[in-house]
Structure formats: C-alpha cells, structure tokens
Amino acid sequence: MITIKHDGCILCVGCSSVCPTNAIEVVGTRMEHFADKCIDCGLCVRVCPANVIEMYKGVKNHKELPAGAEVG
C-alpha cells in the first residue's frame, strides 16, 4: 500500500501513468490511491518527482499503517 502526501503533490500524474493496475487516479484536484487495486510494485514511488509517495509493503488498508504514517 502507498500513501500520498497531498500537500506536496504537484499533480504531474506520473504515478498514475506508470501504475499497471490503475490504483492511482486523479479525483478532483488530487491524486487518489485505491488500495484494493495496488500490487505493491513501487513504480509510483520511483517516478514521483515530488517524493510524496511512501510504500508500505504488505499493508492493505489504512488501519494497518504504522503509527505516524501520513494517510493524506
């Protein structure tokens, strides 16, 4: 699972364009992540020029995120 720090996102849509499962989409004025589609490949993390995406391998919902992880 990933988290996106929306405050720093520049809406370049690079993450969405490389996602093989369409787990990241533009919704309104921000990028939204759909955890049920995410396969933890990490491509989005690698292409983000603003470094606002964090990967939590094996985590499938926000309740499983470690304390202090920004949900966005």
Residue frames relative to the residue before (quaternion, step in Angstrom):
aa qw qx qy qz dx dy dz
M 1.0000 0.0000 0.0000 0.0000 0.00 0.00 0.00
I 0.2223 -0.7599 0.5952 0.1371 3.52 -1.16 0.61
T 0.1894 -0.7109 0.6494 0.1925 3.49 -1.38 0.18
I 0.2137 -0.7608 0.6016 0.1169 3.56 -1.14 0.67
K 0.2895 -0.7284 0.5955 0.1761 3.58 -0.79 1.04
H 0.2914 -0.8236 0.4635 0.1481 3.53 -0.02 1.30
D 0.5878 0.5985 -0.3735 0.3960 3.61 1.07 -0.61
G 0.7648 0.3653 -0.1977 0.4925 3.58 1.05 -0.71
C 0.4789 0.6888 -0.4277 0.3366 3.58 1.28 -0.16
I 0.2485 -0.7910 0.5462 0.1198 3.58 -0.89 0.98
L 0.4291 -0.7463 0.4202 0.2870 3.58 1.32 0.28
C 0.2405 0.7872 -0.5304 0.2029 3.57 0.95 0.86
V 0.2936 -0.8002 0.4455 0.2738 3.59 1.35 -0.43
G 0.2977 0.7650 -0.5126 0.2516 3.58 1.18 0.43
C 0.6402 0.5353 -0.3221 0.4469 3.57 0.98 -0.85
S 0.6678 0.5021 -0.2897 0.4669 3.53 0.94 -0.89
S 0.6821 0.5137 -0.2962 0.4278 3.56 0.93 -0.85
V 0.7285 0.4043 -0.2542 0.4911 3.63 1.11 -0.52
C 0.5207 0.6603 -0.4132 0.3496 3.60 1.20 -0.26
P 0.3426 -0.7850 0.4786 0.1932 3.61 -0.51 1.16
T 0.7486 0.3748 -0.2142 0.5033 3.61 1.20 -0.35
N 0.4332 -0.7193 0.4358 0.3240 3.59 1.30 0.18
A 0.2759 0.7909 -0.4939 0.2333 3.56 1.02 0.88
I 0.7229 0.3156 -0.2165 0.5754 3.59 1.30 -0.12
E 0.0693 0.8003 -0.5883 0.0925 3.54 -0.80 1.05
V 0.4976 -0.5948 0.5264 0.3486 3.54 -1.29 0.39
V 0.0229 0.7632 -0.6442 0.0455 3.54 -0.87 1.04
G 0.8127 -0.0391 -0.0270 0.5808 3.54 -0.34 1.25
T 0.7685 -0.3132 0.2629 0.4922 3.55 -0.63 -1.17
R 0.7277 0.3666 -0.2519 0.5221 3.60 1.13 0.52
M 0.5098 -0.6088 0.5109 0.3293 3.52 -1.31 0.36
E 0.1217 -0.7890 0.6000 0.0523 3.55 -0.92 0.93
H 0.2712 -0.7575 0.5794 0.1302 3.54 -1.09 0.83
F 0.1826 -0.7704 0.6052 0.0828 3.56 -0.96 0.92
A 0.3306 -0.8120 0.4526 0.1625 3.54 -0.02 1.39
D 0.6331 0.5565 -0.3423 0.4151 3.59 1.03 -0.68
K 0.6922 0.4465 -0.2732 0.4968 3.60 1.22 -0.36
C 0.5676 0.6483 -0.3625 0.3552 3.59 1.22 -0.51
I 0.1820 -0.7875 0.5824 0.0872 3.57 -0.98 0.92
D 0.4780 -0.7141 0.4055 0.3117 3.61 1.25 0.36
C 0.2679 0.7936 -0.5095 0.1972 3.60 0.99 0.75
G 0.3863 -0.7650 0.4446 0.2604 3.61 1.16 -0.54
L 0.3978 0.7326 -0.4788 0.2753 3.60 1.21 0.02
C 0.6435 0.5407 -0.3237 0.4345 3.58 0.96 -0.84
V 0.6270 0.5394 -0.3303 0.4547 3.57 1.02 -0.81
R 0.6887 0.5102 -0.2753 0.4355 3.56 0.93 -0.92
V 0.7511 0.4072 -0.2331 0.4644 3.61 1.00 -0.71
C 0.5251 0.6626 -0.4134 0.3383 3.61 1.17 -0.25
P 0.2963 -0.7879 0.5113 0.1730 3.62 -0.43 1.16
A 0.6829 0.4762 -0.2824 0.4766 3.60 1.20 -0.45
N 0.3314 -0.7808 0.4691 0.2458 3.61 1.30 -0.10
V 0.4122 0.7250 -0.4564 0.3102 3.56 0.92 0.91
I 0.6215 0.5145 -0.3455 0.4793 3.59 1.27 0.14
E 0.0835 -0.7865 0.6114 0.0263 3.56 -0.89 1.00
M 0.3086 -0.7590 0.5536 0.1488 3.55 -1.05 0.86
Y 0.0531 -0.7507 0.6583 0.0146 3.53 -1.09 0.89
K 0.2367 -0.8158 0.5135 0.1216 3.58 0.08 1.31
G 0.8193 0.2555 -0.2108 0.4680 3.53 -1.02 0.90
V 0.5899 0.5514 -0.3694 0.4598 3.59 1.26 -0.24
K 0.1378 -0.8358 0.5296 0.0454 3.58 -0.73 1.02
N 0.7935 0.1120 -0.1242 0.5852 3.61 1.21 -0.02
H 0.6884 -0.5254 0.3234 0.3814 3.55 -1.24 0.50
K 0.5992 0.5802 -0.3603 0.4177 3.61 1.11 -0.56
E 0.6868 0.4831 -0.2734 0.4693 3.59 1.18 -0.53
L 0.4658 0.6840 -0.4485 0.3379 3.60 1.25 -0.11
P 0.5311 -0.6248 0.4537 0.3487 3.61 -1.07 0.64
A 0.6390 -0.5235 0.3926 0.4044 3.57 -1.20 0.53
G 0.7893 0.3054 -0.2409 0.4750 3.55 -0.95 0.90
A 0.5054 0.6348 -0.4376 0.3874 3.61 1.22 -0.13
E 0.3857 -0.7301 0.5196 0.2196 3.55 -0.87 0.98
V 0.2941 -0.7718 0.5427 0.1528 3.54 -0.70 1.11
G 0.4279 -0.7138 0.4581 0.3122 3.59 1.06 -0.60
